[in-house]
Amino acid sequence: MPTYEYEAADPSHACPRCQNGFELVRSLRDPLVTSCPQCGSPVRKVIGAPAIGRSVSSLDDRAKNAGFSKLKRLGKGEYEKQY
């Protein structure tokens, strides 16, 4: 299930939880969250960074194992195959 991030729509009328932002694991079929579960103040969904490819070396290793090649740019229009 995806994790969604929320923050207070109006920080001046919010509890510490929604002022700082919070995450909820929700199904796509669950109703939209429009208020903080703790204090009831209005919240909005925040677009967060995806959690994929955190380690470049790990991503390179997985790509190599899957049969992909990595190219290194040598100059304008010139590339060298690294693996």
Secondary structure, DSSP 8 states (H G I E B T S, - for coil): --EEEEEESSGGG--HHHHH-EEEE--TTS----B-TTT--BEEEE-----S---HHHHHHHHHHTT---EEEEETTEEEE--
